[in-house]
Amino acid sequence: MPNPERVILLHGIWMVGATMQWFGAQLRTAGFQPETFGYHSVIGGPDAAVPRLAEQIRSGGPTHLVAHSLGGLIALQALAAEPDLPVSRVVCLGVPVCGSAAADGLSHVPVAGLMLGRSAPLLQQGCAVWPDRFQVGMIAGRLPHGLGALFAHFDGEHDGTVSVEETRSPALADHVLVEAGHSGLLFSADAARHAAEFLRNGRFQR
């Protein structure tokens, strides 16, 4: 039998590597070999995380990436910075590739803006383009369970923190919606199933 395909999982802001444990277990059951990438999302930010992620990718050979929220922006920024990284496919979970209105709103609140730390600019601006050789799929939630609506006005569907429109980009290979809130994406059986489908085939099944 061939060796399981390697998958590196990245968490979002204010989280740790263990946050991705349940999702990683689902991918392991689906036949993949998951590992996590942990980083300091506030005091470190993308400038520190991107080179470390690239180093971890190169240390183990070809891989896929599965990333939640800010983690997806860091993953995409790493691919843009080093387009020769041995990455095939990327699954983004609720990643605001077009920039986060909630993060922008929070950044203008005194003291509260400090909660975003060095990740604030990337969250506000997003990362909607990346080298064509990487296949990127987006799984977005549409259950409005989260505090993001306190800092942003969402006109359409959203997951409580990120709007569906913020997760869209013409550069995506595919995009699918699931019934989950922003944090709930990490514990959604549908999201895990879709992630495994995309990692295998480069498309979501509906």
N, C-alpha and C positions, 0 to 999 in steps of 0.2 A: 504494500500500500504506500502511496506517496505521503510525504510528511505533511502535517497540517499546515495550512497557510498562516503566516504570522500576522497578527493584528495588534497595533498599538492603540490604546484607548487614552483619550485626554479629557480631563474634567473641566468644568467651567469655573467662573469666578466664585470665591469664598468657599470652594470645595477642596477635597483632597483626593488622592488616587483611589482610596478605598471606596469613594462614591461610585466608581465605575464597576465595582465588584459583581453586582447582580447582572449587569449587562454583559460583562465579560464571561460570566458563567453560562449565559444563554448562547454566546458565540462558541464557547468551548463545546457545548452540547451539539451545536450545529456543525462541528468538525474543524473549527479554527483553533489557533494557538494564541490566545490573548495575553498581552502584558500591558501594564499601565505606565503612563508617564506623568509624574507628579511635578508640580512647579508652584512657586509662590505668586499667586495671581495679583496681589495688591502691592506688596513691598518689592517684588521682583519685576513682574510685568513681562511683556513680550520681548524686550531687548535681552533679558536674561534667559527666557524660556526658549526662544527660537534656536539659538546655537546648540543648546543642550538637547533639544528634540532632534535636530539634525545629527548630532553625535550618536544618540541612541538608535536612530534609524540605521545609520551606517554600520553600527557595531554588530548588528544581527542579520544583515542581508535584506533581501526583498521583503516588503511588508505592505499591508494596507493600514489605513488610519480610520478610527471611529472617534468622533470628537463632539462634545456637547458645548453649546453656547460659546463663551470666550475661547475655549479650547479649539473650536473649529477655526476661529480667526487666526489663532497662533499656528495651527497646522497649515492653513492656506498661505500665511505669510512666510512660513518656512519653505514651502514649495516654490513660492515666487522668488525667494532669495537664493535658493539652491535648486534650480530646475533639473539637475542631474540626480537628485536623490532617488534611491531605488524604491519608489512608491508606485503602486498600480492604481488602487482605487481608494477613495475617501468617502466616508459616510458622515454627513453633518447632522447633528440633532439640535434643532431649534437655534441655528446659528444666524445671527443678524448680519449677513454678508453685505447688506446695504447700509449698515450702521444702525445703532439702537437708539430710538427716541427716548426710551426709558432711561438709558444711561446718560443721554444728553440732558434730560430733565433733572436727573439726580445730581449731575455734576454742577448744576447751578444752585443747588440748595446748600447753604452754609453748613460746614462740618460734614454733612451727609456726603458731599462730593468727595471727601477724603476716603470714603469707602471703596471707591474705584481705583484709587492709587495710580500706579504707573500704567495700568491697563485702560485708563479713561480714553486716551486718544484713539486707540484701536477700536474700542467698543463704539465710540461715537462715529468714526469714519467707516468702519467695516473693511471688507476685503473682497470685492465682487469680481475680481479677475485673477486668473492664475494660468500657468502654462497649459497649452492645449493637450499635452500628452497625459495629463492626469485626469481621470474620470472622477467626477464629484457628484454625489447624489445627496439630496436634502430631504430629511424627514422633519416635517413641521407639525407642531401641535395646534389644536384649535379649541381646547377647553380653557376658558379665561380664568384660570386659577393661579393667581400670583399677585405680587405687589406692584408690578411694573405700571399698571394702569393709574397708580397714584401719581406717577411722574410723567406719564405720556398719555396723549389722547389718541386712542386707536379707533380709526374709522371702520375698519373691516375686522376679519377674524384674527384672533390672537391667542396666545397660550398663557396670558396673564403677565408676561414679561416681554415677549418678542411678537411683533405682528407677523402674519403670514407674508405680507408684502415685503417685509424686511428680509425674508429668507429666500427671495426669488432673485435669480440672475440668469441672463441668457447663456452664460458659460456653463450652467449646470447640465449634467447629462440626463438627470431626471429629478422629479420633485413629487413628493407624496404627502398627504395629510393623514394624521391619526388623531383619535379622540384622547388627547392627553394634554395636561398642563406642562409648563416649562420644565419643572423638576420631575414631573411625572413621566416625561419621555424616557428617563433613565430606568423606569420600572414598568414600561409598557411592553407587553408581549407582542403587540402588533409592530411596534418600533423595532424590537429585536429581530422579528421575522423578516421585516423589510430590509434591515441592515444586512442580514445574512444573504438575502436574495441579491442585493446590489453587489456585495463583495464577490459573489459567484459569477454573476451575469452582466453586471454593469447597468441593470435596469431593475425597477420595482415591478412586482406583479400585483395586479389589482383585481 
